Amino acid sequence: MEKESRKRRREELYRLVALAEHPDFDTNPNIRAKWERLKGGNEYPTPNTANVQVEVLYEGNVIFTGNREEVRKEFGISHSNMSRKLRENRPDRKKRYYRIKE
């Protein structure tokens, strides 16, 4: 399994480099679009995490507001789990939702 995934990633990287080095890369929008699609990127751009205020909602009401670290300490969740909850907008097992305060 690992060999297959490495081979696939290597092939994708090769295609990405080949498209970027194509002579018409700057002028042909089709080549540029293929390159963008292969490149992927950050579908969920995270804001500056030092200044982010997170709201915790339970049954539609805000029950806690604080920065990421305060929320993680208050509710006992890991850093990666907090990021996942913010990104996917799914509740935890106690039906609490986490969102970035706007």
N, C-alpha and C positions, 0 to 999 in steps of 0.2 A: 504494500500500500504506500509506504513512504517513497519508494523508488518511483512509483507512478505519479505521485503528487509533485515530486521534485522535477521529474521529466516535464510535466505539464507546465509548471512555473517557469522552467528554463525555456520552453518553447514560447510561452507568452512574452517573456522578457526579450527573446530574440526577435519576435515580431514587433514588439514595441520599439526596439532600437532600429530595426530595419525601416519602419515607418518614419521615425524621427530623422533618419539620415537620407530619406528619399529626396531627390532634387526638387520636386514640386511641393514639398511639405508646407512652405509658407504661402503658396499661391493656390493650391488645390484644396477646397473645403472638404471634399470627400475623404482625402487622406488624413486631414486634420481631425475629422469626426471619428474615423476609425481609431486614430491614436488616442483621442480623449476617451473613447469607450473602453479600449484596452487598459489605459492607464488607471481607470477607475477613479480613486480619490477618496476624499473624506466626505461621505454622504451626510454625516451629521457633524458639522463643524462645531467644536466645543468653544465656548467663549473663554475668556481669561478666568481660569478656575479660582484664582485668588479673590476675585471680586464678586463671585456669583452668589446670589441669595437663592436658597432652595426652600420651597414651600412643601409641607407634608399635608396631604388632604386625607380625611377619613369621612366617608359618607357625604362628600361634597363640601365639608367645612375644613378650613385651614386650622390644623391643630398645632403646628409648629413652623416657625420660620427661622432660618439661620444660614450660615455659610455651610459648605459641604462638610467640613470637619465637625462642626457642631451637630449637624444632623446625623452623621455617622456615629458619633459618640452617644447621642441621645437614644437612637433606635438600634444601636448595635449591629450595623451592617458594614460590610467590607467596602473598600474603595472601588473595587471592580464591580461589585453588585450595585453600588450607588450609581456608577456610570451607566450600567445596563438599564437600571430602572428609569433613569432620566432619558436615555436614548429611546427605549422601546415603549415607554409610557404604559407599563404593566404594573399591576398592584403586587405588593409582597404577600406573604401568606396570611397576614393579618388585615388584608384588604386596604392597605394604605397606598396612596399614589404619591409620587414625587415629581415635582416640576420646578423648572427654573422660573423664579419670580421676574415678571417683566415690569 
